[in-house]
Amino acid sequence: QVQLVESGGGLVQAGGSLRLSCAASGRIFSINSMGWYRQAPGNQRELVAGITRGGTTNYADSVKGRFTISRDNPKNTLYLQMNGLKPEDTAVYYCAASTYPNIVQVTPRYWGQGTQVTVSS
């Protein structure tokens, strides 16, 4: 069993920044890839960014150049630095962890409870 807890969401103005954190606990040895997803009301859940155990990253086109995903494996913590935020970034952001090498291979097994990010214009 793996537990994921997100933090760092909030309300910011367009152009502002937020840093999301995800703390993992439990059987963390089973985690390989990790990622951040988001879901806005009426929209499908989408992958924002993913990272392998070794640090290889990938991003949705909509956030490239603005968001940075990183992980601190000894601390079992995942981060998402979000800069240049836009109103369309407003969503609930979810941390996810997978036993597979890359987050896109299958639907992740483990999910956090989500943290709200709201960007005003």
DSSP file with accessible surface (Angstrom, degrees, kcal/mol):
  #  RESIDUE AA STRUCTURE BP1 BP2  ACC     N-H-->O    O-->H-N    N-H-->O    O-->H-N    TCO  KAPPA ALPHA  PHI   PSI    X-CA   Y-CA   Z-CA
    1    1 A Q              0   0  139      0, 0.0    26,-3.3     0, 0.0     2,-0.4   0.000 360.0 360.0 360.0 136.2    0.0    0.0    0.0
    2    2 A V  E     -A   26   0A   9     24,-0.2     2,-0.4    25,-0.1    24,-0.2  -0.983 360.0-158.9-124.0 135.1    1.2    3.5   -0.9
    3    3 A Q  E     -A   25   0A  76     22,-2.5    22,-2.1    -2,-0.4     2,-0.4  -0.942   5.7-167.1-114.0 137.1   -0.3    6.8    0.4
    4    4 A L  E     -A   24   0A   9    107,-0.5   109,-0.5    -2,-0.4     2,-0.5  -0.988   3.0-172.9-125.9 131.0    0.1   10.1   -1.4
    5    5 A V  E     -A   23   0A  82     18,-1.8    18,-2.4    -2,-0.4     2,-0.2  -0.973   8.9-156.7-128.9 117.9   -0.7   13.5    0.1
    6    6 A E  E     +A   22   0A   7     -2,-0.5     2,-0.3    16,-0.2    16,-0.2  -0.576  16.8 167.4 -90.0 154.9   -0.6   16.7   -1.9
    7    7 A S  E     +A   21   0A  67     14,-2.1    14,-2.6    -2,-0.2   108,-0.1  -0.969  41.1  67.2-154.8 164.4   -0.1   20.2   -0.6
    8    8 A G        +     0   0   37     -2,-0.3    11,-0.3     1,-0.3    14,-0.0   0.361  60.4 134.2 106.1  -4.6    0.7   23.7   -1.9
    9    9 A G        +     0   0   28     12,-0.1     2,-0.3     9,-0.1    -1,-0.3  -0.193  22.4 124.0 -70.8 168.9   -2.4   24.6   -3.8
   10   10 A G  E     -d  117   0B  30    106,-0.7   108,-2.6   105,-0.1     2,-0.5  -0.990  57.9 -55.6 168.6-167.7   -4.2   27.9   -3.5
   11   11 A L  E     +d  118   0B 125     -2,-0.3     2,-0.3   106,-0.2   108,-0.2  -0.908  53.0 163.4-107.0 125.5   -5.5   31.0   -5.2
   12   12 A V  E     -d  119   0B  26    106,-2.5   108,-2.6    -2,-0.5     2,-0.2  -0.942  36.1-108.1-137.4 159.4   -3.1   33.1   -7.3
   13   13 A Q  E >   -d  120   0B 151     -2,-0.3     3,-2.3   106,-0.2   108,-0.2  -0.506  53.2 -80.4 -81.3 155.6   -3.4   35.9  -10.0
   14   14 A A  T 3  S+     0   0   51    106,-2.4    72,-0.2     1,-0.3    -1,-0.1  -0.299 121.0  29.9 -53.8 136.7   -2.5   35.2  -13.6
   15   15 A G  T 3  S+     0   0   55     70,-3.3    69,-0.6     1,-0.3    -1,-0.3   0.264  98.2 118.0  92.3  -9.5    1.2   35.2  -14.1
   16   16 A G    <   -     0   0   24     -3,-2.3    69,-2.3    69,-0.2     2,-0.3  -0.093  56.1-122.7 -82.4-176.5    1.9   34.1  -10.5
   17   17 A S        -     0   0   62     66,-0.2     2,-0.3    67,-0.2    66,-0.2  -0.925  20.3-178.7-131.8 151.8    3.6   30.9   -9.2
   18   18 A L  E     - B   0  82A  29     64,-2.1    64,-3.2    -2,-0.3     2,-0.5  -0.981  15.7-147.8-142.6 152.5    2.9   28.0   -7.0
   19   19 A R  E     - B   0  81A 114    -11,-0.3     2,-0.3    -2,-0.3    62,-0.2  -0.974  15.4-159.8-123.8 115.6    4.9   25.0   -5.9
   20   20 A L  E     - B   0  80A   0     60,-2.7    60,-2.1    -2,-0.5     2,-0.3  -0.714   5.7-163.1 -93.0 144.8    3.0   21.7   -5.3
   21   21 A S  E     -AB   7  79A  30    -14,-2.6   -14,-2.1    -2,-0.3     2,-0.4  -0.936   7.9-164.6-125.9 151.7    4.4   18.9   -3.1
   22   22 A a  E     -AB   6  78A   0     56,-2.2    56,-2.5    -2,-0.3     2,-0.5  -0.956   7.5-158.6-138.0 116.0    3.4   15.2   -2.8
   23   23 A A  E     -AB   5  77A  52    -18,-2.4   -18,-1.8    -2,-0.4     2,-0.4  -0.840   9.8-157.0 -98.3 126.1    4.6   13.1    0.1
   24   24 A A  E     +A    4   0A  12     52,-2.7     2,-0.3    -2,-0.5   -20,-0.2  -0.807  17.3 166.7-103.5 142.4    4.7    9.4   -0.4
   25   25 A S  E     +A    3   0A  59    -22,-2.1   -22,-2.5    -2,-0.4     2,-0.4  -0.929  38.3  41.7-146.0 169.7    4.5    6.8    2.4
   26   26 A G  E    S+A    2   0A  50     -2,-0.3     2,-2.2   -24,-0.2   -24,-0.2  -0.768 116.3   5.1  95.3-136.8    4.0    3.1    2.9
   27   27 A R  S >  S+     0   0  143    -26,-3.3     3,-1.8    -2,-0.4     4,-0.2  -0.407  74.1 158.0 -84.4  65.6    5.5    0.6    0.4
   28   28 A I  G >   +     0   0   50     -2,-2.2     3,-1.5     1,-0.3    -1,-0.2   0.670  58.6  77.1 -68.8 -15.8    7.4    3.3   -1.4
   29   29 A F  G 3  S+     0   0  137      1,-0.3    -1,-0.3    -3,-0.2    -2,-0.1   0.723  88.2  61.0 -64.5 -19.9    9.9    0.7   -2.8
   30   30 A S  G <  S+     0   0   31     -3,-1.8     2,-0.3   -29,-0.1    -1,-0.3   0.593  82.9 101.7 -82.3 -10.7    7.2   -0.3   -5.2
   31   31 A I    <   +     0   0    9     -3,-1.5    68,-0.2    -4,-0.2     3,-0.1  -0.571  33.8 156.5 -79.0 133.1    7.1    3.1   -6.9
   32   32 A N        +     0   0   38     66,-3.1    67,-0.2     1,-0.5     2,-0.2   0.592  63.0  20.6-114.0 -79.6    8.8    3.6  -10.2
   33   33 A S  E     -E   98   0B   0     67,-1.5    65,-2.8    65,-0.6    -1,-0.5  -0.553  65.6-169.0 -90.8 159.2    7.4    6.6  -12.2
   34   34 A M  E     +EF  97  51B   5     17,-2.5    17,-2.8    63,-0.2     2,-0.3  -0.932   7.8 172.4-139.8 163.7    5.4    9.4  -10.7
   35   35 A G  E     -EF  96  50B   0     61,-2.3    61,-2.4    -2,-0.3     2,-0.4  -0.988  29.5-116.7-163.8 168.6    3.3   12.2  -12.2
   36   36 A W  E     -EF  95  49B   0     13,-2.6    12,-2.9    -2,-0.3    13,-1.6  -0.978  29.1-178.2-115.3 130.1    0.9   15.1  -11.8
   37   37 A Y  E     -EF  94  47B  24     57,-2.8    57,-2.9    -2,-0.4     2,-0.3  -0.805   6.5-159.5-116.4 162.9   -2.6   15.1  -13.3
   38   38 A R  E     -EF  93  46B  13      8,-2.3     8,-2.6    -2,-0.3     2,-0.4  -0.992   6.7-167.3-143.4 154.1   -5.3   17.7  -13.2
   39   39 A Q  E     -E   92   0B  77     53,-2.0    53,-2.3    -2,-0.3     6,-0.2  -0.955   4.3-165.6-143.8 121.0   -9.0   17.9  -13.7
   40   40 A A    >   -     0   0   22      4,-0.4     3,-2.5    -2,-0.4    51,-0.1  -0.700  46.6 -76.6 -97.9 155.9  -11.2   20.9  -14.2
   41   41 A P  T 3  S+     0   0  123      0, 0.0    -1,-0.1     0, 0.0     3,-0.1  -0.267 119.9   8.8 -54.2 129.4  -15.0   20.9  -13.9
   42   42 A G  T 3  S+     0   0   87      1,-0.3     2,-0.2    -3,-0.0    -3,-0.0   0.406 112.1 104.9  81.1  -3.0  -16.5   19.3  -17.0
   43   43 A N  S <  S-     0   0   99     -3,-2.5    -1,-0.3     1,-0.1     2,-0.1  -0.691  73.8-105.5-109.1 162.0  -13.2   18.2  -18.3
   44   44 A Q        -     0   0  171     -2,-0.2    -4,-0.4    -3,-0.1     2,-0.3  -0.480  43.7 -98.3 -75.8 152.5  -11.3   14.9  -18.5
   45   45 A R        -     0   0  113     -6,-0.2     2,-0.4    -2,-0.1    -6,-0.2  -0.576  49.3-167.3 -68.8 134.0   -8.4   14.2  -16.2
   46   46 A E  E     -F   38   0B  83     -8,-2.6    -8,-2.3    -2,-0.3     2,-0.5  -0.948  24.8-112.4-130.0 149.2   -5.2   14.9  -18.0
   47   47 A L  E     +F   37   0B  40     -2,-0.4   -10,-0.3   -10,-0.2     3,-0.1  -0.660  28.7 179.2 -77.8 125.5   -1.5   14.2  -17.4
   48   48 A V  E     -     0   0B   1    -12,-2.9    12,-2.6    -2,-0.5     2,-0.3   0.864  64.8 -15.3 -91.1 -48.2    0.4   17.4  -16.8
   49   49 A A  E     -FG  36  59B   0    -13,-1.6   -13,-2.6    10,-0.2    -1,-0.4  -0.984  57.2-161.7-158.9 148.0    3.9   16.1  -16.2
   50   50 A G  E     -FG  35  58B   0      8,-2.4     8,-1.9    -2,-0.3     2,-0.3  -0.935   2.8-168.0-132.7 158.2    5.6   12.8  -15.5
   51   51 A I  E     -FG  34  57B   9    -17,-2.8   -17,-2.5    -2,-0.3     6,-0.2  -0.995  14.1-137.3-148.0 137.0    9.0   11.7  -14.2
   52   52 A T    >   -     0   0   26      4,-2.3     3,-1.3    -2,-0.3   -19,-0.1  -0.360  37.4-100.3 -83.3 172.2   10.9    8.4  -14.1
   53   53 A R  T 3  S+     0   0  115     48,-0.3    20,-0.1     1,-0.3    -1,-0.1   0.870 125.3  51.8 -60.4 -34.7   12.8    7.1  -11.1
   54   54 A G  T 3  S-     0   0   77      2,-0.1    -1,-0.3     1,-0.0   -21,-0.0   0.493 124.8-100.1 -82.6  -5.1   16.0    8.2  -12.9
   55   55 A G    <   +     0   0   39     -3,-1.3     2,-0.3     1,-0.3    -2,-0.1   0.492  68.5 148.4 103.1   4.0   14.7   11.8  -13.5
   56   56 A T        -     0   0   96      1,-0.0    -4,-2.3    -5,-0.0    -1,-0.3  -0.586  31.2-160.8 -71.9 132.5   13.6   11.7  -17.1
   57   57 A T  E     -G   51   0B  58     -2,-0.3     2,-0.3    -6,-0.2    -6,-0.2  -0.768  19.7-174.4-118.3 157.5   10.6   14.1  -17.6
   58   58 A N  E     -G   50   0B  51     -8,-1.9    -8,-2.4    -2,-0.3     2,-0.3  -0.983  10.4-162.9-146.6 151.7    7.8   14.7  -20.0
   59   59 A Y  E     -G   49   0B  52     -2,-0.3   -10,-0.2   -10,-0.2     2,-0.1  -0.952  27.2-105.1-135.5 150.3    5.2   17.5  -20.1
   60   60 A A    >>  -     0   0   23    -12,-2.6     3,-1.8    -2,-0.3     4,-1.0  -0.465  38.8-118.5 -64.7 144.9    1.9   18.3  -21.7
   61   61 A D  T 34 S+     0   0  130      1,-0.3     3,-0.5     2,-0.2    -1,-0.1   0.845 111.1  63.8 -56.9 -32.9    2.3   20.8  -24.5
   62   62 A S  T 34 S+     0   0   60      1,-0.2    -1,-0.3     3,-0.0   -14,-0.1   0.683 111.6  33.9 -68.1 -17.9    0.1   23.3  -22.7
   63   63 A V  T X> S+     0   0    0     -3,-1.8     3,-2.3   -15,-0.2     4,-2.2   0.459  82.1 128.0-117.9  -2.8    2.6   23.6  -19.7
   64   64 A K  T 3< S+     0   0  119     -4,-1.0     4,-0.1    -3,-0.5    -3,-0.0  -0.293  80.3  17.3 -58.6 134.1    6.0   23.2  -21.4
   65   65 A G  T 34 S+     0   0   88      2,-0.4    -1,-0.3     1,-0.1     3,-0.1   0.290 125.4  58.9  86.9 -10.4    8.3   26.0  -20.5
   66   66 A R  T <4 S+     0   0   36     -3,-2.3    17,-2.0     1,-0.2     2,-0.3   0.696  97.6  52.0-116.7 -36.6    6.2   27.0  -17.5
   67   67 A F  E  <  -C   82   0A   4     -4,-2.2    -2,-0.4    15,-0.2     2,-0.4  -0.810  58.5-165.1-108.6 148.7    6.0   23.9  -15.2
   68   68 A T  E     -C   81   0A  74     13,-2.4    13,-2.9    -2,-0.3     2,-0.4  -0.986   4.7-158.7-134.0 123.5    8.8   21.8  -13.8
   69   69 A I  E     +C   80   0A   5     -2,-0.4     2,-0.3    11,-0.2    11,-0.2  -0.799  21.6 161.1 -98.3 141.9    8.4   18.4  -12.3
   70   70 A S  E     -C   79   0A  41      9,-1.7     9,-2.9    -2,-0.4     2,-0.3  -0.964  20.5-151.8-151.2 165.2   11.1   17.0   -9.9
   71   71 A R  E     -C   78   0A  42     -2,-0.3     2,-0.6     7,-0.2     7,-0.2  -0.998  12.1-152.3-144.6 147.4   11.5   14.3   -7.3
   72   72 A D  E  >> -C   77   0A  49      5,-2.9     5,-1.9    -2,-0.3     4,-0.6  -0.909  16.1-171.4-116.1  96.1   13.6   13.8   -4.2
   73   73 A N  T >45S+     0   0   66     -2,-0.6     3,-1.0     1,-0.2    -1,-0.2   0.889  81.8  53.7 -63.6 -42.7   13.8   10.0   -3.9
   74   74 A P  T 345S+     0   0  119      0, 0.0    -1,-0.2     0, 0.0    -2,-0.0   0.847 116.3  41.2 -60.1 -30.3   15.5    9.9   -0.5
   75   75 A K  T 345S-     0   0  140     -3,-0.5    -2,-0.2     2,-0.2   -51,-0.2   0.443 105.4-131.2 -92.6  -2.5   12.7   12.1    0.9
   76   76 A N  T <<5 +     0   0   61     -3,-1.0   -52,-2.7    -4,-0.6     2,-0.4   0.899  61.3 137.3  53.0  45.7   10.0   10.2   -1.1
   77   77 A T  E   < -BC  23  72A  23     -5,-1.9    -5,-2.9   -54,-0.2     2,-0.4  -0.972  41.6-159.3-130.6 137.9    8.6   13.6   -2.3
   78   78 A L  E     -BC  22  71A   0    -56,-2.5   -56,-2.2    -2,-0.4     2,-0.3  -0.891  13.9-165.0-112.6 144.2    7.4   14.8   -5.7
   79   79 A Y  E     -BC  21  70A  39     -9,-2.9    -9,-1.7    -2,-0.4     2,-0.4  -0.917  16.1-165.1-129.4 154.3    7.2   18.5   -6.7
   80   80 A L  E     -BC  20  69A   0    -60,-2.1   -60,-2.7    -2,-0.3     2,-0.6  -0.897  10.0-161.5-137.4 108.9    5.6   20.6   -9.4
   81   81 A Q  E     -BC  19  68A  48    -13,-2.9   -13,-2.4    -2,-0.4     2,-0.6  -0.818  11.5-165.9 -88.3 121.7    6.9   24.1   -9.8
   82   82 A M  E     +BC  18  67A   0    -64,-3.2   -64,-2.1    -2,-0.6     2,-0.3  -0.946  11.3 172.8-116.8 115.2    4.3   26.2  -11.7
   83   83 A N        +     0   0   66    -17,-2.0   -66,-0.2    -2,-0.6   -67,-0.1  -0.812  60.3  24.1-116.8 159.9    5.3   29.5  -13.1
   84   84 A G  S    S-     0   0   33    -69,-0.6    -1,-0.2    -2,-0.3   -68,-0.2   0.905  83.8-159.9  55.6  45.0    3.4   31.9  -15.4
   85   85 A L        -     0   0    2    -69,-2.3   -70,-3.3    -3,-0.2   -69,-0.2  -0.241   7.2-160.3 -63.8 144.5    0.1   30.5  -14.3
   86   86 A K    >   -     0   0   88    -72,-0.2     3,-2.4   -71,-0.1     4,-0.3  -0.855  32.1-110.1-121.1 155.6   -2.9   31.1  -16.5
   87   87 A P  G >  S+     0   0   50      0, 0.0     3,-1.9     0, 0.0    32,-0.4   0.851 117.2  63.1 -54.2 -33.5   -6.7   31.0  -15.8
   88   88 A E  G 3  S+     0   0  134      1,-0.3   -48,-0.0   -48,-0.0    -3,-0.0   0.570  89.2  69.4 -70.7  -7.9   -6.9   27.8  -17.9
   89   89 A D  G <  S+     0   0    0     -3,-2.4    -1,-0.3    30,-0.0     2,-0.2   0.535  70.6 121.2 -80.5  -8.7   -4.6   26.1  -15.4
   90   90 A T    <   +     0   0   40     -3,-1.9     2,-0.3    -4,-0.3    28,-0.2  -0.391  40.6 105.6 -60.1 124.7   -7.4   26.2  -12.8
   91   91 A A  E    S- H   0 117B   3     26,-2.0    26,-2.6    -2,-0.2     2,-0.5  -0.967  76.2 -79.1-178.5 170.9   -8.1   22.6  -11.7
   92   92 A V  E     -EH  39 116B  34    -53,-2.3   -53,-2.0    -2,-0.3     2,-0.5  -0.861  48.1-146.6 -87.7 127.3   -7.7   20.1   -9.0
   93   93 A Y  E     -EH  38 115B   0     22,-2.9    22,-2.0    -2,-0.5     2,-0.4  -0.847  13.1-163.3-102.7 131.6   -4.2   18.7   -9.2
   94   94 A Y  E     -E   37   0B  58    -57,-2.9   -57,-2.8    -2,-0.5     2,-0.3  -0.936  12.9-141.3-118.8 134.5   -3.5   15.1   -8.3
   95   95 A a  E     -E   36   0B   0     -2,-0.4    17,-2.3   -59,-0.2     2,-0.3  -0.712  26.2-173.8 -85.0 141.4   -0.3   13.3   -7.5
   96   96 A A  E     -EI  35 111B   0    -61,-2.4   -61,-2.3    -2,-0.3     2,-0.4  -0.985  12.8-161.6-139.2 150.6    0.0    9.8   -8.9
   97   97 A A  E     -EI  34 110B   0     13,-2.2    13,-2.1    -2,-0.3    12,-0.6  -0.992   8.1-167.7-134.3 141.9    2.5    6.9   -8.6
   98   98 A S  E     -E   33   0B   2    -65,-2.8   -66,-3.1    -2,-0.4   -65,-0.6  -0.927  28.8-142.1-129.2 149.9    3.0    3.9  -10.8
   99   99 A T  S    S+     0   0   47     -2,-0.3    -1,-0.1   -68,-0.2   -65,-0.1   0.566  82.6  90.9 -81.6  -9.6    4.9    0.6  -10.6
  100  100 A Y  S    S-     0   0  102      2,-0.1   -67,-1.5   -67,-0.1    -2,-0.2  -0.514  88.7-116.5 -86.5 155.6    5.7    1.0  -14.3
  101  101 A P  S    S+     0   0   71      0, 0.0     2,-0.4     0, 0.0   -48,-0.3   0.838 101.3  37.2 -60.7 -35.3    8.9    2.8  -15.6
  102  102 A N  S >  S-     0   0   47    -69,-0.1     3,-1.6   -50,-0.1     4,-0.4  -0.971  75.9-136.2-123.2 138.8    6.9    5.5  -17.3
  103  103 A I  T 3  S+     0   0    2     -2,-0.4     3,-0.4     1,-0.3    -1,-0.1   0.743 101.5  60.4 -63.5 -24.1    3.7    7.1  -16.1
  104  104 A V  T 3  S+     0   0   90      1,-0.2    -1,-0.3     3,-0.1     3,-0.1   0.586  83.6  80.5 -82.8  -8.5    2.0    6.9  -19.5
  105  105 A Q  S <  S-     0   0  101     -3,-1.6     2,-0.3     1,-0.1    -1,-0.2   0.900 108.5  -8.6 -67.5 -42.9    2.2    3.1  -19.8
  106  106 A V  S    S-     0   0   57     -4,-0.4    -1,-0.1    -3,-0.4    -6,-0.1  -0.941  89.2 -75.4-145.5 165.2   -0.8    2.4  -17.7
  107  107 A T        -     0   0  101     -2,-0.3    -3,-0.1     1,-0.1    -2,-0.0  -0.517  65.4-103.3 -61.1 127.5   -3.3    4.2  -15.4
  108  108 A P        -     0   0    6      0, 0.0   -10,-0.2     0, 0.0    -1,-0.1  -0.200  20.5-142.5 -57.3 147.7   -1.3    4.8  -12.2
  109  109 A R  S    S+     0   0  163    -12,-0.6     2,-0.4     1,-0.1   -11,-0.2   0.849  81.0  51.8 -78.4 -34.7   -2.1    2.5   -9.3
  110  110 A Y  E     +I   97   0B  31    -13,-2.1   -13,-2.2  -107,-0.0     2,-0.3  -0.878  63.4 179.7-117.0 139.1   -1.8    5.1   -6.5
  111  111 A W  E     -I   96   0B  70     -2,-0.4  -107,-0.5   -15,-0.2   -15,-0.2  -0.971  19.9-133.9-136.8 145.6   -3.4    8.6   -6.2
  112  112 A G        -     0   0   11    -17,-2.3  -107,-0.2    -2,-0.3     3,-0.1  -0.297  35.2-104.3 -84.4 178.7   -3.5   11.4   -3.8
  113  113 A Q        -     0   0  113   -109,-0.5  -108,-0.1     1,-0.1   -19,-0.1   0.638  62.4-115.3 -82.6 -14.5   -6.6   13.3   -2.7
  114  114 A G        -     0   0   12    -19,-0.1     2,-0.4     1,-0.1   -20,-0.2   0.100  17.1-127.6  96.4 151.3   -6.0   16.3   -4.8
  115  115 A T  E     - H   0  93B  22    -22,-2.0   -22,-2.9  -108,-0.1     2,-0.3  -0.999  24.4-119.9-137.2 134.7   -5.2   20.0   -4.2
  116  116 A Q  E     - H   0  92B  90     -2,-0.4  -106,-0.7   -24,-0.2     2,-0.5  -0.578  23.4-171.6 -80.1 131.6   -7.1   22.9   -5.7
  117  117 A V  E     -dH  10  91B   0    -26,-2.6   -26,-2.0    -2,-0.3     2,-0.5  -0.990   6.0-177.5-119.5 121.9   -5.3   25.4   -7.9
  118  118 A T  E     -d   11   0B  48   -108,-2.6  -106,-2.5    -2,-0.5     2,-0.5  -0.985   6.8-167.6-123.9 126.1   -7.3   28.5   -8.8
  119  119 A V  E     -d   12   0B   7     -2,-0.5     2,-0.2   -32,-0.4  -106,-0.2  -0.955   9.3-156.8-116.7 118.6   -5.8   31.2  -11.1
  120  120 A S  E      d   13   0B  47   -108,-2.6  -106,-2.4    -2,-0.5    -2,-0.0  -0.634 360.0 360.0 -94.5 153.7   -7.7   34.5  -11.4
  121  121 A S              0   0  138     -2,-0.2    -1,-0.1  -108,-0.2   -35,-0.0  -0.392 360.0 360.0-105.9 360.0   -7.5   36.9  -14.3
